[in-house]
Amino acid sequence: MKYNYYVADVFTKQLFSGAQIAVFPKAEALSDNQMALIADELNLSETVFVLPPENDKATHKMRIFTPQGEIDFAGHPIIATAFVLAMCGELKMTEPTTSLMLEQNTGLIEAEVICRDGQPGFVQFTQTFSSTVDRFVPPNPELSSFLGISNTAIDNREYSVKLVSCDELPPYLIVPVVDYASVRKARFSTDIWSESSAPQTAAQEILLFAPHHQHHNSDFHLRLLGPNIAVNQDPPVGSTLPAFAAYLCSHEKIWPETHTFTLDRGDENSRYSLLSLEINPAHASLLTIHVGGDAVLVAEGTINSG
C-alpha cells in the first residue's frame, strides 16, 4: 500500500530552515515495525504517524518515531502535525483559530492553529506538568571540560547550573553560558563526560543557553549537547521547553508572574529556529506553558509500506 506524507519545516517562516518533520495524516493501517522502518528510511529528526485517538477527549493520536525508534514526547512534531492536518484538509479551518486535542504517549496536548489569509500559520500548544529541580550537579570545572568551553564561560551571576526533570520525561542538565559565542563554540567530549560525575545525574542531554545575541530577535539562545548527539549536530529543542520553563521559574526573578520569551536555536548554517514560550506558574511544582511557532510546507509524497 502507498501512504501520503508531508514534510514541514517547523519554528520558521523560511523554507529549508527550522526542524524538518514528516507527518503521515492517515497511518492507522501501518504496523509498529512499518512505522519504525519508514522513519529510518526518511531519516529526519522525527516522523509522525497520525492515528484515530484512543482517548475520547482527543481528536488525533500521534506516534512519533526517530530513526532510532519511538519516543513518547516531542514538541516540534506537535506544531508540524497540527499544521499539516490543516494544510491537507484533515483539520477544517472555519474560524480564525481552530483547536485540536492531540494524544501522545505521555498524554493529551491541546493545540491551536491560527488561520492567515485562508491558510494555517502560527501554531501553539499548551502543556501543564509537574517538575523537579535539583542542585546536585557536577562542579563547573567538570562541566567546562566535557563541554569544551572555558570555566569562566559558565554564568554564575544571574543563573546557576541545575538538573531539571518534568513528569516522566528524562532529566536535562541545564547550563547557563555567558554569551552566544561560547554556546556556538562548545564541543562535547564523550570520553571526558564518561569519566566525570555527570552520568550519575541520569541526564543524557545538556541544554546550554545564553542571553540574546545582538543580531537575533530572541531572549535566549538554546543548544543541546550530549553523548548521543553528534559533534556537528544542533538538534531541535522543543522537547526541552518544559524543563527550561521550570528552570527559569526556579529563579526568583521569574516566579510567580506570567512571562513570555522568544527563544532561538541554530544559526545561519544549521537551520535557524525561532520559538515562542509563555510560562504561567500555577504553584511551585506545577507549570503551564504555551509553545508556539510558524511552519512551512516543504514537500509531499507517497511511500510504499512494504
C-alpha positions in Angstrom: 0.0 0.0 0.0 1.0 3.6 -0.5 0.7 6.3 2.1 0.7 10.1 1.7 3.1 12.1 3.8 4.1 15.7 4.1 7.3 17.4 5.3 7.1 20.6 7.2 9.8 22.9 8.4 8.9 23.9 11.9 9.6 27.1 14.0 10.4 29.1 10.9 8.8 31.1 8.1 11.7 30.3 5.8 11.9 27.2 3.6 14.9 24.9 4.3 15.2 26.3 7.9 13.9 25.2 11.3 13.4 21.5 12.0 12.3 19.0 9.4 9.3 16.9 10.4 7.5 14.3 8.3 3.8 13.7 9.0 1.6 10.8 7.8 -2.0 12.1 8.3 -3.6 8.7 7.8 -1.4 5.9 9.2 -3.9 3.6 11.0 -3.1 0.6 8.8 0.7 0.7 9.5 2.2 -1.6 12.0 4.8 -0.6 14.6 7.5 -2.2 12.6 6.5 -0.4 9.4 6.5 2.9 11.2 10.0 2.3 12.5 11.2 1.3 9.1 9.7 4.4 7.4 11.1 6.7 10.0 14.5 5.1 9.4 14.1 5.4 5.7 13.2 9.1 5.8 16.0 9.8 8.3 14.5 13.0 9.6 14.7 14.2 13.3 11.1 12.9 13.8 8.4 11.3 11.7 4.8 11.5 13.0 2.1 8.9 12.2 -1.4 10.2 12.9 -4.0 7.6 14.1 -7.6 7.6 15.4 -7.5 8.7 19.1 -7.7 6.2 21.9 -8.7 8.8 24.5 -12.2 10.1 23.8 -11.1 13.6 24.6 -8.6 13.6 21.8 -9.1 14.4 18.1 -6.0 12.7 16.9 -3.3 10.3 18.2 0.4 10.9 17.4 3.0 8.2 17.2 6.4 9.8 17.0 9.5 7.9 15.6 13.1 9.0 15.2 15.4 6.8 13.1 16.4 5.1 16.3 12.9 4.2 17.4 9.7 5.5 19.0 9.7 8.4 21.5 7.0 9.3 23.9 7.0 13.1 23.7 8.4 15.8 21.4 7.4 19.5 20.9 8.3 20.2 17.2 6.1 17.3 16.0 3.0 18.9 17.7 3.5 22.1 15.6 4.1 20.0 12.4 1.2 17.7 13.0 -1.4 20.5 13.6 0.0 22.5 10.6 -0.1 19.5 8.2 -3.5 18.4 9.3 -4.8 21.9 8.5 -2.8 22.1 5.2 -4.1 18.7 3.8 -7.7 19.3 4.9 -7.9 16.8 7.7 -8.5 19.7 10.1 -11.2 22.1 8.9 -10.2 25.8 9.3 -13.5 27.5 9.5 -12.5 30.1 12.2 -9.6 32.4 12.7 -8.4 30.0 15.4 -9.0 26.2 15.3 -8.4 24.0 18.3 -7.5 20.3 18.4 -6.5 17.8 21.1 -3.5 15.7 20.3 -2.8 12.4 22.1 0.9 11.4 22.6 2.2 8.5 24.7 2.7 10.9 27.6 -0.9 12.2 27.5 -3.1 14.9 25.9 -1.8 18.1 24.3 -4.1 21.0 23.4 -3.1 22.9 20.2 -4.4 25.8 18.2 -3.8 26.7 14.6 -4.2 30.4 13.6 -5.5 31.0 10.1 -3.8 33.7 8.0 -5.3 34.6 4.6 -7.1 31.3 4.5 -4.0 29.3 5.2 -2.7 27.8 8.5 0.0 29.9 10.1 1.1 30.2 13.7 0.6 27.0 15.8 0.6 26.9 19.5 0.3 24.1 22.0 -0.4 24.1 25.8 1.2 21.8 28.3 0.8 21.5 32.1 3.3 19.5 34.0 5.0 19.0 37.4 8.7 19.4 37.7 11.6 18.7 40.0 14.7 21.0 40.1 17.9 19.5 41.7 21.1 21.4 42.5 23.1 18.1 42.6 25.2 18.8 39.5 28.9 18.4 38.5 31.2 21.2 39.5 32.0 23.8 36.9 35.5 22.6 36.1 34.0 19.2 35.1 31.2 20.8 33.1 33.6 23.1 31.2 35.9 20.2 30.4 33.4 18.0 28.7 31.6 20.9 27.1 34.8 22.3 25.6 34.3 25.8 27.0 36.3 27.8 29.5 35.4 27.7 33.2 34.6 31.4 33.0 32.1 30.8 30.2 29.6 29.3 32.7 27.3 32.0 34.0 27.2 32.1 37.8 25.9 35.6 38.1 22.3 35.6 37.1 21.7 31.8 37.0 23.2 28.5 38.1 23.6 25.0 36.8 20.6 22.8 37.7 19.2 19.3 36.9 15.5 19.5 35.8 13.0 16.7 35.2 9.4 17.1 34.2 6.8 14.3 34.9 8.1 11.1 33.3 10.4 12.8 30.8 14.2 12.3 31.1 16.1 15.0 33.1 18.1 17.7 31.5 21.3 19.2 32.8 20.8 22.9 32.2 23.9 25.1 32.0 23.8 28.9 31.7 26.6 30.3 29.5 27.7 33.9 29.4 27.3 34.6 25.7 26.1 33.3 22.4 29.6 32.8 21.0 30.5 30.4 23.8 27.4 28.4 23.2 28.3 28.1 19.5 31.9 27.1 20.2 31.0 24.3 22.7 32.1 20.8 21.7 31.0 17.8 23.7 33.6 15.2 24.8 32.1 11.7 25.4 35.4 10.5 26.9 35.6 13.3 29.5 31.8 13.0 30.2 32.1 9.3 31.0 34.9 9.9 33.5 33.1 12.8 35.2 30.3 12.7 37.9 27.7 13.8 35.2 26.4 10.3 34.3 25.3 9.9 37.9 22.7 12.6 37.3 20.9 10.3 34.8 20.8 13.2 32.3 21.8 12.2 28.8 21.4 15.7 27.3 22.8 19.0 28.3 20.9 22.2 27.5 23.1 25.2 27.1 21.6 28.7 27.0 22.8 32.2 26.7 21.2 35.7 26.7 20.1 37.1 23.3 22.6 37.8 20.6 22.6 41.3 19.1 21.7 40.1 15.6 18.9 37.7 16.7 15.4 38.7 17.8 15.3 36.5 20.9 15.7 36.5 24.6 17.7 33.3 24.9 19.8 31.1 22.6 19.5 27.3 23.2 21.6 24.4 22.2 21.5 20.7 23.0 24.7 18.6 23.6 25.2 15.1 24.9 26.7 11.6 24.5 24.1 10.6 21.9 24.4 13.8 19.8 27.0 14.0 17.1 29.6 16.8 17.4 28.2 18.8 14.4 24.5 18.2 15.2 22.3 21.0 16.6 19.1 19.1 17.4 15.6 20.7 17.8 14.9 21.9 21.4 11.1 21.7 21.5 11.2 18.8 24.0 13.4 20.7 26.4 11.0 23.6 26.9 9.1 22.1 29.9 12.4 21.7 31.7 13.7 25.1 30.6 10.5 26.7 31.8 10.8 25.0 35.1 14.4 26.1 35.3 13.5 29.7 34.7 10.8 29.6 37.3 13.2 28.2 39.9 14.8 31.7 39.9 13.0 34.3 42.0 13.1 37.0 39.3 10.9 34.8 37.1 8.5 33.4 39.7 5.5 33.8 40.1 4.3 36.1 37.2 3.4 35.1 33.7 6.3 35.7 31.3 6.7 35.4 27.6 10.1 34.7 25.9 11.4 34.3 22.4 13.9 31.6 22.0 16.2 30.6 19.1 18.2 27.6 18.1 20.8 27.1 15.5 22.5 29.7 13.3 22.6 30.6 9.6 24.4 27.3 8.9 22.3 25.0 11.0 18.6 25.5 10.3 17.8 28.5 12.5 14.6 28.2 14.5 12.5 30.8 16.4 10.2 29.7 19.2 7.7 31.4 21.5 7.4 30.4 25.1 4.8 31.7 27.6 5.1 30.5 31.2 2.1 30.5 33.5 3.2 29.3 37.0 0.3 27.7 38.9 2.4 26.9 42.1 5.9 25.9 42.9 5.8 22.5 41.2 3.0 22.8 38.6 3.5 24.9 35.5 1.5 25.6 32.3 3.4 26.6 29.2 2.3 27.8 25.8 4.8 27.0 23.0 4.3 28.4 19.5 5.8 29.0 16.2 5.4 29.1 12.4 5.7 26.3 9.9 6.1 26.0 6.2 5.3 23.0 3.9 8.4 21.8 2.1 7.4 18.6 0.4 4.7 16.0 -0.1 4.8 12.5 -1.5 3.9 8.9 -1.2 5.8 5.9 0.2 5.3 2.2 -0.1 4.7 0.5 3.2 6.2 -2.8 2.1 
